[in-house]
Amino acid sequence: MKGWDSTGKLQERMKMTDDGTKVTIRMGPEEIQMMEDFMADHDIGNRSDFIRDAIKGYIASMKAGTPGKAEGGIFVRLSDVQMDTLSALVQTGVTVSEEEFIRKCLLDKIVTKDLETEAIENAFRAAQMRAALK
């Protein structure tokens, strides 16, 4: 629907329907392919659902101060199955929170058992030296 604004410029107005407001966007072929691939991998029914969810996720991450990859954090989208699994781990008391469990899994991969043992031994030696100097 087109109309004129107060400055005399032609403006396109959004038409409200019972189903919501229709919004048209332009996307390049790479963006379309990325979206289609993601939708297929995550069993998302249609483009409208995908775009609505993407908008909600973007707004939520901006409100939380974690847009995509932000200072002090990273945003990772998980599937429903992965989220349900993490929620079950919290409910059964295996972990305090979903975030804490993911952090622990990452640390287990980064800090191997050998590195952990070495760090503990070094910390103990340093504590012994400080105690001897007192």
Residue frames as qw, qx, qy, qz and C-alpha x, y, z in Angstrom:
[[0.000, 0.892, 0.452, 0.000, 0.00, 0.00, 0.00],
 [0.470, 0.164, 0.010, 0.867, 1.51, 3.34, -0.97],
 [0.142, -0.913, -0.381, 0.036, 0.85, 6.80, 0.41],
 [0.336, 0.683, -0.136, 0.634, 2.43, 10.19, 0.87],
 [0.549, -0.409, -0.474, 0.554, 4.22, 11.28, 4.01],
 [0.126, -0.896, -0.264, 0.334, 4.26, 14.77, 5.54],
 [0.265, -0.572, 0.369, 0.683, 7.27, 15.78, 3.41],
 [0.605, 0.595, -0.123, -0.514, 5.54, 14.82, 0.18],
 [0.098, 0.424, -0.877, -0.204, 7.60, 11.67, -0.38],
 [0.825, -0.015, -0.377, -0.421, 5.96, 8.50, -1.55],
 [0.266, -0.413, 0.802, -0.341, 6.10, 5.94, 1.27],
 [0.599, -0.057, -0.753, -0.267, 5.31, 2.26, 1.17],
 [0.517, -0.392, 0.418, -0.636, 3.11, 1.26, 4.08],
 [0.042, 0.075, -0.994, 0.068, 2.80, -2.17, 5.61],
 [0.614, -0.219, -0.354, -0.671, -0.60, -3.76, 5.19],
 [0.329, -0.204, 0.783, -0.487, -2.04, -5.36, 8.31],
 [0.629, -0.066, -0.626, -0.457, -3.91, -8.62, 7.86],
 [0.825, -0.453, 0.029, -0.336, -5.49, -11.06, 10.27],
 [0.952, 0.006, -0.152, 0.266, -2.33, -13.18, 9.96],
 [0.564, -0.548, 0.059, 0.615, 0.03, -10.31, 10.79],
 [0.205, 0.875, -0.171, -0.405, 2.02, -7.78, 8.81],
 [0.883, 0.330, 0.187, 0.276, 3.60, -8.85, 5.56],
 [0.195, -0.850, 0.340, 0.351, 7.22, -7.71, 5.23],
 [0.857, 0.495, 0.004, 0.143, 9.27, -8.13, 2.06],
 [0.409, -0.752, 0.410, 0.314, 13.06, -8.44, 2.22],
 [0.699, 0.632, -0.330, -0.052, 15.75, -8.94, -0.39],
 [0.704, -0.503, 0.488, 0.115, 18.39, -11.63, 0.06],
 [0.297, 0.630, -0.643, -0.318, 21.29, -12.74, -2.09],
 [0.858, 0.126, -0.450, -0.212, 21.70, -16.32, -3.32],
 [0.415, 0.255, -0.750, 0.448, 24.36, -17.11, -0.68],
 [0.299, -0.170, 0.511, -0.788, 22.07, -15.94, 2.13],
 [0.813, 0.033, -0.109, -0.570, 19.16, -17.95, 0.72],
 [0.752, 0.210, -0.624, 0.034, 21.36, -21.05, 0.48],
 [0.143, 0.246, -0.720, 0.633, 22.62, -20.61, 4.06],
 [0.534, -0.092, 0.320, -0.777, 19.06, -20.23, 5.27],
 [0.855, 0.122, -0.295, -0.408, 17.79, -23.25, 3.30],
 [0.586, 0.256, -0.729, 0.246, 20.69, -25.43, 4.50],
 [0.073, -0.197, 0.654, -0.727, 20.12, -24.42, 8.11],
 [0.687, -0.020, 0.108, -0.719, 16.38, -25.02, 7.80],
 [0.832, 0.163, -0.489, -0.204, 16.96, -28.50, 6.37],
 [0.437, 0.248, -0.745, 0.439, 19.50, -29.39, 9.09],
 [0.065, -0.021, 0.634, -0.770, 17.24, -28.17, 11.89],
 [0.028, -0.440, -0.891, -0.110, 13.86, -29.31, 10.57],
 [0.117, 0.439, 0.245, -0.857, 12.43, -25.79, 10.27],
 [0.496, 0.511, 0.700, -0.055, 9.24, -25.80, 8.21],
 [0.417, 0.776, 0.351, 0.318, 9.26, -22.54, 6.31],
 [0.437, 0.364, -0.084, 0.819, 11.15, -19.33, 5.72],
 [0.308, -0.713, -0.088, -0.624, 8.71, -17.22, 7.72],
 [0.828, -0.545, -0.135, 0.017, 9.22, -19.36, 10.83],
 [0.774, 0.030, -0.090, 0.626, 12.97, -19.19, 10.35],
 [0.215, 0.518, 0.005, 0.828, 13.02, -15.40, 9.93],
 [0.519, -0.722, -0.118, -0.443, 10.68, -14.82, 12.89],
 [0.875, -0.417, -0.110, 0.220, 12.88, -17.02, 15.10],
 [0.641, 0.220, -0.050, 0.733, 16.03, -15.29, 13.84],
 [0.060, -0.678, -0.035, -0.732, 14.58, -11.88, 14.70],
 [0.711, -0.660, -0.094, -0.225, 13.54, -13.04, 18.17],
 [0.882, -0.186, -0.087, 0.424, 16.98, -14.57, 18.76],
 [0.439, 0.436, -0.029, 0.785, 18.75, -11.43, 17.58],
 [0.295, -0.730, -0.031, -0.615, 16.66, -9.20, 19.83],
 [0.842, -0.531, -0.096, -0.015, 17.16, -11.51, 22.82],
 [0.805, -0.006, -0.080, 0.588, 20.92, -11.60, 22.28],
 [0.206, 0.575, -0.017, 0.791, 21.07, -7.81, 21.96],
 [0.532, -0.720, -0.054, -0.442, 19.08, -7.38, 25.18],
 [0.899, -0.399, -0.030, 0.178, 21.39, -9.86, 26.91],
 [0.103, -0.896, 0.383, 0.199, 24.38, -7.97, 25.56],
 [0.545, -0.280, 0.741, 0.276, 25.64, -10.95, 23.55],
 [0.665, 0.626, 0.001, -0.408, 25.02, -10.23, 19.85],
 [0.819, 0.481, -0.310, 0.037, 26.56, -13.13, 17.92],
 [0.774, -0.077, -0.310, 0.547, 30.08, -13.06, 19.25],
 [0.145, -0.930, -0.011, -0.338, 30.52, -10.32, 21.80],
 [0.168, 0.573, -0.614, 0.516, 33.19, -9.29, 24.24],
 [0.324, -0.280, 0.725, -0.539, 33.27, -11.85, 27.01],
 [0.645, 0.158, 0.668, -0.336, 31.03, -14.36, 25.27],
 [0.121, 0.142, -0.767, -0.613, 29.81, -16.21, 22.24],
 [0.683, 0.169, 0.262, -0.660, 26.29, -17.01, 21.08],
 [0.047, 0.147, -0.947, -0.282, 25.66, -20.60, 19.95],
 [0.715, 0.019, -0.026, -0.698, 22.30, -21.82, 18.71],
 [0.179, -0.155, 0.968, -0.079, 21.49, -25.39, 19.76],
 [0.411, -0.180, -0.718, -0.532, 18.84, -27.73, 18.39],
 [0.678, -0.428, 0.004, -0.598, 15.71, -28.59, 20.38],
 [0.931, -0.110, -0.341, 0.067, 17.12, -32.07, 21.10],
 [0.533, 0.253, -0.428, 0.684, 20.35, -30.60, 22.45],
 [0.222, -0.441, 0.223, -0.841, 18.47, -28.08, 24.60],
 [0.834, -0.335, -0.156, -0.409, 16.12, -30.79, 25.93],
 [0.841, 0.027, -0.432, 0.326, 19.14, -32.93, 26.81],
 [0.269, 0.325, -0.393, 0.817, 20.79, -30.07, 28.69],
 [0.502, -0.432, 0.061, -0.747, 17.53, -29.27, 30.51],
 [0.913, -0.228, -0.308, -0.139, 17.22, -32.92, 31.58],
 [0.658, 0.151, -0.466, 0.572, 20.78, -32.81, 32.97],
 [0.081, -0.384, 0.294, -0.871, 19.83, -29.75, 35.03],
 [0.724, -0.346, -0.105, -0.588, 16.59, -31.36, 36.25],
 [0.923, -0.136, -0.353, 0.068, 18.38, -34.53, 37.35],
 [0.514, -0.838, 0.168, 0.074, 21.03, -32.53, 39.20],
 [0.864, 0.136, 0.118, 0.470, 23.96, -33.58, 37.00],
 [0.391, 0.231, 0.034, 0.891, 24.74, -29.91, 36.43],
 [0.047, -0.491, -0.431, 0.756, 23.70, -26.60, 37.95],
 [0.412, 0.706, 0.089, -0.570, 22.89, -24.97, 34.61],
 [0.821, 0.512, 0.224, 0.118, 23.04, -25.60, 30.89],
 [0.288, 0.904, -0.264, 0.177, 25.71, -22.93, 30.51],
 [0.448, -0.669, 0.584, -0.100, 27.86, -24.42, 33.28],
 [0.871, 0.029, 0.489, 0.047, 27.72, -27.85, 31.65],
 [0.684, 0.701, 0.060, 0.190, 28.78, -26.51, 28.24],
 [0.006, -0.897, 0.406, -0.174, 31.61, -24.55, 29.86],
 [0.665, -0.449, 0.595, -0.043, 32.82, -27.71, 31.65],
 [0.876, 0.317, 0.346, 0.114, 32.71, -29.75, 28.43],
 [0.467, 0.848, -0.133, 0.212, 34.78, -27.12, 26.65],
 [0.249, -0.800, 0.520, -0.166, 37.31, -26.95, 29.47],
 [0.848, -0.178, 0.499, 0.003, 37.60, -30.75, 29.49],
 [0.800, 0.524, 0.179, 0.232, 38.66, -30.56, 25.84],
 [0.256, 0.885, -0.226, 0.315, 41.02, -27.60, 26.29],
 [0.246, -0.660, 0.630, -0.327, 42.59, -28.53, 29.63],
 [0.776, 0.101, -0.615, -0.092, 43.64, -32.17, 29.30],
 [0.836, -0.529, -0.142, 0.012, 44.14, -34.37, 32.36],
 [0.763, 0.048, -0.119, 0.633, 47.94, -34.02, 31.95],
 [0.152, 0.540, -0.021, 0.827, 47.74, -30.22, 31.89],
 [0.577, -0.684, -0.125, -0.429, 45.45, -30.23, 34.90],
 [0.888, -0.343, -0.159, 0.262, 47.82, -32.47, 36.87],
 [0.587, 0.234, -0.078, 0.771, 50.79, -30.29, 35.92],
 [0.112, -0.658, -0.050, -0.743, 48.96, -27.10, 36.94],
 [0.742, -0.628, -0.143, -0.187, 48.02, -28.60, 40.32],
 [0.849, -0.161, -0.127, 0.487, 51.62, -29.72, 40.96],
 [0.373, 0.409, -0.026, 0.832, 52.97, -26.27, 40.00],
 [0.361, -0.713, -0.100, -0.592, 50.42, -24.52, 42.22],
 [0.844, -0.512, -0.150, 0.060, 51.35, -26.79, 45.15],
 [0.732, 0.057, -0.099, 0.672, 55.12, -26.16, 44.64],
 [0.111, 0.570, 0.021, 0.814, 54.52, -22.40, 44.49],
 [0.594, -0.696, -0.127, -0.384, 52.46, -22.56, 47.71],
 [0.877, -0.312, -0.155, 0.331, 55.24, -24.55, 49.41],
 [0.534, 0.270, -0.066, 0.799, 57.83, -21.93, 48.39],
 [0.184, -0.669, -0.054, -0.718, 55.67, -19.07, 49.68],
 [0.778, -0.593, -0.159, -0.136, 55.14, -20.94, 52.97],
 [0.826, -0.094, -0.148, 0.536, 58.90, -21.50, 53.34],
 [0.316, 0.442, -0.027, 0.839, 59.56, -17.77, 52.90],
 [0.425, -0.747, -0.195, -0.472, 57.21, -16.80, 55.74]]
